[in-house]
Amino acid sequence: MYIPKYFKVTNVDEIWEFVQTNSFGTIVTTDQGKPIATHLPLELIKEDDDYYITGHMAYGNPQWRTLETCEKVLVIYQGPHSYISSSWYGHENVPTWNYQAVHMYGKAAILDSEEVKQELIKMLEKYEKHRKNPVFWDTLSPSLLENQLKGIVGFKIKVGEIQAAYKLSQNRNEADYDNIIDKLKYERSPNSKQMAELMEKRMK
């Protein structure tokens, strides 16, 4: 990913928090030279000094067969993004787009049935624990779980390289930066409002 110096992020803790918040990612592999992608909820975990991405996809999705054959798998995470009008600057310039993106590259392996089960238990815990009537692994019937497990393939990617870009108008002067935040707040897009909140937070 091309990252100008203004927008490059290297703080591992910051990237970790971003991925945990924006964990619905895109996994990219190649099949005979053709890029293929699947959009999935993913988990980023740390084991000792290494980072791993875990997830699962439908058995009927042919992409899982490319996971172990690819030398490197690419996983893309995206945060809020928004159009930035050049009319919001105090001088003549061109419009641009603000965004957050993280790319992770690594080697993938297929999980065995017990590993898939543990991955699903963790995912249910993450997305159900705050709900009024949570559905956890041990609250579902064994027959349902057995049938569902037959229809998915779990995987684990050992992260070897991380690239992170936060393009948040860091290269603008204070007056323009403040004005961009104000203008974003009045845009109709939820993404624009999220971008305004993000930029405001980074000022503190």
N, C-alpha and C positions, 0 to 999 in steps of 0.2 A: 504494500500500500504506500502510495506517495504521501509523505507527511512533511510539510514545511516546518522549519524549526520552531516557529511560534506555537504550533499546535501539537507538538509531540509530547506524549505522556509516558513517563517511565516509572512512576511511583507504583509499585506492585500492589500496595494496600488500596490505593485509589482505583486501580484497574479491577482488583478483586471485588470491591464494593459495587462498581459499575456492572460487572457481569452478574453478580448475585441479584441485582435489581432488574437487569434486562436479560434474563436468562432464556428467553425464547430466541434461539439462534438459527443460523443457516449453515448446514454442513455441506461442503463442496468436495467432490471427488471427480475423477475422470474415468471414462470407460472407452477404451480404444481412441484416446485423444479427445473425446467429447466431454466437456464439463457437464456434470449433473449435480443437482442440489435438492435438499429436503429441508423444510422448516420444522424445527422441533423444540420442545422444552428440553433444556440441558442442565446438567449440574456440574459446577466446577468445584473440585475437591483438592485438598492438599494432603499428601502422604509423605512424611519426612520432609525432604527439600524439593520434592517434585509435585507438579500440578497435573491433574487429570480431568478430562471432560468425560462425563458418562451420560448415556441416554439410550433410547431404544427406538426402533422404527418397525413398521409393519413387515411381516415376512414376505408379503406380496410386493413390497417395494424392492425392485432389483438393485437399488443403490447399495444395500448392505453387502452384496457380493463383491463390491469394489473396495470396501474399507481396508481389507488386509492386503489387497494387491497394489494399492497406491503407496508410493514411497512416502508421500506426505498428504495429510488431510487438512483442509482449511475449514475453520469454523469462524463465522462472522456474527458479531453482536452489534446491534444498533440501538442508540438512544434517541432522544428527541432531535428533531431537525426542523429548520424553518428558513424560508426565503427572507433575505435581508435587502430591503430596498435602498438604493443609493441616495434616495431623497431624504434618508434619515441621517446623512452625514452633513457636517457643516462646510463641506467643500465638494467640488465635482469629483465623482468617481463612478465606478461601475457596480451594479448589484452583485450579490453573492449568496451563498447558502451556508448557514451554520449547522453543525451536526456533531454527533459523537459516534465513534465507531471503534471497535476492537477486533483485530484479526489474530487468531491463534492457529499455529501450524503444529502438527504432530503426527505420530505413528499410531494407527488404530489396531485394536485387537477385539475379537468377538468374545463376549462374556458367556460363561456356562450358566446353566439354569439357576443355580444357587446365587450366583453373582447378579443375575437379572432380578431375582427376587429381592435381594438387598437394595438394589438400585431403585426398584419400585416402592419399597417400604420408605426409603428416604424421601422420594419425590412426593408421596402421599402425605407424609409428615409435614413437609414444607408448605404444601398448598392447602392442606385441610385443617391444620392445628388451630387456626384462628376462627374457624367457622362454628356456627351454633350447633350444628349436627354433623360433626366431622366423620368422614368415611376413611377408616384406616384399613390396612391390610388384614388385620385379624377380625375386622367386622364384616368382611366379605365372605361369601360361602366358598369353601374349598373347590367345589365343582366349577363355579364361575371362574375362579382364579386359574384353575388348571386349563380350562378351555382358552382363556385369554393368553396365557403364557405360550401356548402353541402357535399363536398368531403374531408374535413379535420376536425381534432379534435385538439383543442388547450389545452395546459396544463401549469401549473405554479407549480414550485417546490420551497418550502421554504427550503433554505440551512441551515442544522444543523451542518454539519462538513465539514471541508476543509483540504485536505492533498496535499501538493505540494512538488515536487522533481525536482531540477535542477542539474543534474549530468554533470558538465562542467569542469572536471579535477581540481577542487578546491584543491584536495588532492595531487597534484603534485608540485614539486619545480618549481621555476620561469623559469629555463632553459628549462625544459621539457614542461611546459605550453606554452612558446613562440614557441617552436619547433612544438608542436601539431597544433597550429594555422597556422603556415607556411605550414605544410604538408596538412592540410585540404583545404587550398586555392587552391592547385593543384589537388585535387581529382575531378573526373568528375561529381559526384553527386551534384545537387543543394542543397540538405540537408547539405552536408559537407561544402559547401561554406557559407551557412546560419549559421552553427554552428561556423565556424571560425569568422564570423562577430559578432556573439553573444558573444563569448569568448573574443574577442578583445574589445568590448564595455564594458564588465564587468571589464576590467583592468583600465578603466578611472576613 
